[in-house]
């Protein structure tokens, strides 16, 4: 292929000249003996080894053409080739089209300029004809892509992300070479002294990925599949390599879960000239995704928010009159800050709230200051910004985008006037509050929800009002304490700000741990979870969903109806139709929003508690935050997220309560308790007034609170659990302990706990104060960090998803084994091939949409389906007459026969039935099958087909020859 001209100083080093003329030289790499040759002797072994170790492109392009003027010592590479035929075509073109033209020029500089321009023009024309799009990949990385595709036979659709020098341990011998990481495969290539080593592993086949240290090697990456283990070492940057491998394995697991292929983000900024040479556009995309994911998790932002950049700075905090060192993060819709010192201070400023961004005058005390003002009249002062002008420009650009979004949602009159570079001010009409939406009604004429309104009290507020009307002796002490909590929060709001833009400090955390006031719980849940952002940016969304889902029925709505009256039946709010109707609407709306989840048991319990403290729309967005951000994959059909965290909990229990771990494993209790505790956030196992305190902490700290609390419960019952003889006894011990957890500060009337009502009449357990229990969990297990949990989750996710896949395969095989003549082992291999063909189409494309071929609602053996093109590939691989001259016709007709419902797709059961008849049927059955295929309506095909049943039979016998018949 033609390449952009590049200087070569030592033209004859390791190269042999085969042809030459006054201006061009055709060379072959030493040791490469030609297209039909082998290693080329000792020189070939040495040069081949050198090419691999030094990552030379000559390994896959052993021919090249150089340009040189007669009086110059500098050569230019203008073409390279992987075969003699390819390079000869380029050479002949040069001789026929350029050689005579060059003799006209008198100046050698003019000749060089002409040749370089001509070659670049040829490349540009080729790219235009073949619709090759420009990308940010460097020339070095493009060479690596070509090498990757040729070495491993990958199609162009398989995208290389990056490649790393390392050693692969094959037995006890390390093989130095290169690891290639693509979107769907991990590959390794080595060529040392004539011995070639290749390894290709699909990410979806990896069951374990670990970074270990041994006595001999300080850093080793271990890659495990179902059938083998592979070890890699001697990396230049093992942390970067392992992090990328984790990310690619996660993408593969997501593909197994959701059947979603990888889509590259084309909106990334152009690569800077000084960027590292080997960084590909895909690698930058994945790095940006990882940073955005950490950013969203840190500040509880919507899942589609993308980080634009971050920079070191200081923030002036008026509550303690200090400049706090930290980092500013800027994204499409938010400006965020977090201090270097953990938990000291964090800040979230939605751009929708920003009114003015102003550059203040610099001074020695306050260099490069930046002032940001918001609608609620708060002003934030940042300083020590390295590139303030660029930062202000980026924020201004994002503010304009935010403004245009608001324009599209509102009727806006007036002109848009922006100020100079020193101040960016949002139009004044956007600063005013939007009008509230009116109430809406369902078919029964009941008032359902008041979007953005404040006049409708929550169920908890109504209950407290009724309770306060009772005699003073019954509520004074608790209400006095509740009043003090409310005052503490009001003082906090006055000092640190109120709403989404408030300063979040250690003081905020302390107030949450001491308990959130009943009257403020809904507001603070929205704020701390980040659900307030999604609610604010989707006005009317919930109302529209309710209207669209009203009167529609599916599997999710049936399950919702079945569980409605099981949701906190002991609470007065759900002992009437009004509460049940609200719960129905929220759950149904979410099922329509996210059909991949639909509805899962435990969602009803969590949602009913959300409705007690928040209005319907608020409860809906809290549920969105729970299901899609804070508890990812918890509520899908296979509760994968909960199973993953169960594995994480087991690891934490082994580390933090080792004296109890073996006992709990023998009893099998951890797997039982963790699912019920985690799925409902302890709401189903604790008294209601205590469990909501856990939810308070969860919305502030995330899942680490649940892990800490679960460990604290185990730790408090170590002695009793060690004496348990079976799992039933252990569950009784833990159940009685959780029943005894009380909240003496609660101002709510006593609500009977369903779990305690069903327990036996044994002597009650001593009361456990919920605030003391939470405080203990922080003191003993507060060292558990969110990033540690994410690392453990990755490890467990591989294990859980692959275990579920194996279980699915066994269930499919068990279901179908009696219908075919194949053995269990053969069916398992067939299922693996069938699914691999389906997954391949997801990332390499196919003639039909991959999502159309995967329906999770169907039985397992009918979920995955393949189209005709995929079937033809399987037919050529497995069917006994595939090597005949009419194999393509036979494949098309057999596919048409097996496709009983005519949707141009066949499932695994249909595929196996056809293969079983073709492979294991006797001659009569095969003839019957062939005849059925023949009498079908003529399929679309360009090939000649048999004209009669006799000819079909004749072709059948011609095709089934000893040479092409094989056993499965």
ABEGO torsion letter per residue (X at the ends): XBBBBBBBABAABGBBBABBBAABBBBBBBGBAEAABBAGEAAAAAAAAAAAAAGBAAAABABBBBBBBAABABBBBABBBABAAAAAAAAAAAAAAAAAAAAABABAAAAAAAAAAAAAAAAAAAAAAAGBBBBABBAAAAAAAAAAAAAAGBBAABBBABBBBBBBBBEABBBBBBBBBBAABBBBBBBBGGBBBBBBBBAAABABBBBBBBAABABBBBBBBAABBBBBBGBABAAAAAAAAAAAAAAAAAAAAAGBBBBBBAABBBBBAABBAABBAAAAAAAAAAAAAAAAAAAGBBAABBBAEBBBBBBBBAAAGBBBBBBBBBBAABBBBBBABBGABBBBBBAAABABBBBBBBBAABBGBBBBBBAAGBBBBBBGBABAAAAAAAAAAAAAAAAAAAAAABBBBEBBBBBBAABBBBBAAAABBBBBBBBBBBAAGBBABBBGBAABBBAAAAAAAAAAABBAAAAAAAAAAAAAAAAAAAAAAAAAEBEAABBBBAAAAAAAAAEBBAAAAAAAAAAAAGAAAAAAABBGAAAAAAAAABGBBBAAAAAAAAAAAABGAABAAAABAAAAAAAAAAAAAAAAABAAAEBBBGAAAAAAAAAAABBAAAAAAAAAAAAAAABBGAABAAGAAAAAAAAAAAAAAAAABAAAAAAAAAAGAAAAAAAAAAAAGGAAABBAAAAAAAAAAAAAAEAAAAAAAAAAAAAAAAAAAAABABAAAAAAAAAAAAAABBBAABABBBBBBAAAAABBABBBBBBBBAAAAAAAAAAAAAABBAAAAAAAAAAAAAAAAAAAAAAAAAAAAAAAAAABABBAAAAAAAAAAAAAAAAAAAAAEBABBAAAABBAABBAAAABBBBAAAAAAAAAAABAAAABAAAAAAAAAAAAAABAAGAGBBBAAAAAAAAAAAAABBAAAAAAAAAAAAABBBBBBABBBBABAAAAAAAAAAABBAAABBBX
